[in-house]
């Protein structure tokens, strides 16, 4: 039996992934943070491509992941200040 439909759990909903990237970025500044994100994003794009996700959808998914990471960082900052 061959299943041509591939279902990938959205990256931005993977709590452990979002939190681990957010924590790593919080420990970096400037170019180090940018380089870390570029490397992580590239890995995600490759993984999504490997499972058959079209490049434009993969890019959208990585973009949603970035927003989730930034939201996580912002929420953590607010909770830390409060």
C-alpha positions in Angstrom: 0.0 0.0 0.0 1.4 3.4 -1.0 0.3 6.6 0.7 1.0 9.6 -1.4 -0.3 12.0 1.3 2.4 13.2 3.7 1.3 14.8 6.9 3.9 16.6 8.9 3.2 18.0 12.3 3.7 21.7 12.0 7.1 22.9 13.2 5.6 25.9 15.1 3.5 23.5 17.2 6.5 21.4 18.3 6.9 22.9 21.8 10.2 21.3 22.5 11.6 22.5 19.2 10.3 26.0 19.7 11.6 26.2 23.3 15.0 24.8 22.5 15.6 27.3 19.7 14.3 30.1 21.8 16.6 29.2 24.6 19.6 28.9 22.3 18.9 32.3 20.8 18.5 33.9 24.2 22.1 32.9 24.9 23.5 34.5 21.7 23.7 38.0 20.4 24.0 39.8 17.1 25.7 37.8 14.4 26.0 34.7 16.5 22.2 34.6 17.0 21.6 35.3 13.2 24.1 32.5 12.3 22.4 30.1 14.6 19.0 30.8 13.2 20.2 30.6 9.6 21.7 27.2 10.3 18.6 25.9 12.1 16.3 27.2 9.3 18.5 25.6 6.7 18.3 22.2 8.5 14.5 22.5 8.8 14.2 23.4 5.1 16.3 20.3 4.2 14.3 18.0 6.4 11.0 19.3 5.0 12.3 18.9 1.5 13.4 15.4 2.3 9.9 14.4 3.2 8.4 15.9 0.0 7.3 19.3 1.1 7.4 21.9 -1.7 10.0 24.7 -1.2 7.4 27.5 -0.9 5.4 25.6 1.8 8.6 24.6 3.6 9.7 28.3 3.6 6.2 29.3 5.0 6.5 26.6 7.7 10.0 27.8 8.7 8.6 31.3 8.8 5.9 30.2 11.2 8.5 28.5 13.3 10.4 31.7 13.6 7.3 33.6 14.7 6.6 30.9 17.3 10.2 31.2 18.6 10.0 35.0 18.8 6.7 34.8 20.6 8.1 32.2 23.1 11.1 34.5 23.7 8.8 37.5 24.2 6.5 35.6 26.6 9.4 34.4 28.6 10.8 38.0 28.9 7.4 39.2 30.1 7.1 36.5 32.6 10.6 37.1 33.8 9.9 40.8 34.3 6.6 40.4 36.0 
